[in-house]
Amino acid sequence: MGASLLLALHFRMEVSDGWFGPDKVKHAAVSYVLYSASRREGRNGWAVSISVGLGKEIYDGFFRRGFSYRDLVWDLLGVGLASLLSR
Protein backbone atom coordinates (compact mmCIF):
# COMPACT_ATOMS: atom_id res chain seq x y z
CA MET A 1 0.00 0.00 0.00
CA GLY A 2 2.73 2.48 0.93
CA ALA A 3 4.76 1.84 -2.22
CA SER A 4 1.75 2.33 -4.49
CA LEU A 5 0.93 5.61 -2.73
CA LEU A 6 4.49 6.83 -3.26
CA LEU A 7 4.30 5.90 -6.94
CA ALA A 8 0.95 7.66 -7.30
CA LEU A 9 2.35 10.80 -5.70
CA HIS A 10 5.28 10.75 -8.11
CA PHE A 11 3.08 10.45 -11.24
CA ARG A 12 2.98 13.68 -13.26
CA MET A 13 0.80 14.96 -16.08
CA GLU A 14 2.36 17.00 -18.88
CA VAL A 15 0.68 20.41 -18.70
CA SER A 16 2.73 22.51 -21.12
CA ASP A 17 2.38 20.05 -23.99
CA GLY A 18 1.00 21.55 -27.21
CA TRP A 19 -0.97 19.75 -29.89
CA PHE A 20 1.60 20.36 -32.64
CA GLY A 21 5.04 19.90 -31.12
CA PRO A 22 7.92 18.29 -33.02
CA ASP A 23 7.43 14.99 -31.21
CA LYS A 24 3.80 14.59 -32.34
CA VAL A 25 4.65 13.44 -35.87
CA LYS A 26 7.12 10.97 -34.34
CA HIS A 27 4.34 9.53 -32.18
CA ALA A 28 2.12 9.07 -35.23
CA ALA A 29 4.96 7.60 -37.31
CA VAL A 30 6.05 5.09 -34.66
CA SER A 31 2.44 3.99 -34.11
CA TYR A 32 1.99 3.64 -37.88
CA VAL A 33 5.09 1.44 -38.17
CA LEU A 34 4.19 -0.67 -35.11
CA TYR A 35 0.69 -1.26 -36.46
CA SER A 36 1.98 -2.21 -39.91
CA ALA A 37 4.73 -4.50 -38.61
CA SER A 38 2.37 -6.20 -36.17
CA ARG A 39 -0.20 -6.86 -38.88
CA ARG A 40 2.47 -8.38 -41.11
CA GLU A 41 3.38 -10.76 -38.28
CA GLY A 42 -0.27 -11.79 -37.86
CA ARG A 43 -0.81 -9.88 -34.63
CA ASN A 44 -3.44 -7.35 -33.65
CA GLY A 45 -1.87 -4.11 -34.83
CA TRP A 46 -4.18 -1.91 -32.78
CA ALA A 47 -3.41 -3.72 -29.53
CA VAL A 48 0.34 -3.76 -30.05
CA SER A 49 0.66 -0.14 -31.12
CA ILE A 50 -1.65 1.34 -28.49
CA SER A 51 -0.09 -0.80 -25.74
CA VAL A 52 3.37 0.49 -26.60
CA GLY A 53 2.17 4.11 -26.77
CA LEU A 54 0.27 3.87 -23.49
CA GLY A 55 3.22 2.16 -21.81
CA LYS A 56 5.53 4.93 -22.95
CA GLU A 57 3.21 7.61 -21.56
CA ILE A 58 2.91 5.83 -18.23
CA TYR A 59 6.70 5.64 -18.10
CA ASP A 60 6.87 9.37 -18.90
CA GLY A 61 4.36 10.05 -16.13
CA PHE A 62 6.62 8.44 -13.54
CA PHE A 63 10.13 9.11 -14.80
CA ARG A 64 10.17 11.92 -17.37
CA ARG A 65 8.28 15.14 -18.11
CA GLY A 66 4.82 13.69 -17.56
CA PHE A 67 1.95 11.73 -19.07
CA SER A 68 0.58 13.38 -22.23
CA TYR A 69 -2.89 12.50 -23.47
CA ARG A 70 -2.08 14.59 -26.56
CA ASP A 71 0.73 12.16 -27.42
CA LEU A 72 -1.81 9.34 -27.17
CA VAL A 73 -4.12 11.16 -29.59
CA TRP A 74 -1.27 11.34 -32.09
CA ASP A 75 -0.56 7.65 -31.49
CA LEU A 76 -4.20 6.93 -32.37
CA LEU A 77 -3.93 9.06 -35.51
CA GLY A 78 -0.94 7.00 -36.67
CA VAL A 79 -2.75 3.71 -35.99
CA GLY A 80 -5.90 4.96 -37.69
CA LEU A 81 -3.98 6.06 -40.78
CA ALA A 82 -2.15 2.74 -40.98
CA SER A 83 -5.44 0.89 -40.58
CA LEU A 84 -7.09 2.87 -43.39
CA LEU A 85 -4.15 2.49 -45.75
CA SER A 86 -3.77 -1.24 -45.14
CA ARG A 87 -7.23 -2.10 -46.47
Secondary structure, 3 states (H helix, E strand, C coil): CHHHHHHHHHCCECCCCCCCCHHHHHHHHHHHHHHHHHHHCCCCHHHHHHHHHHHHHHHHHHHCCCECHHHHHHHHHHHHHHHHHCC
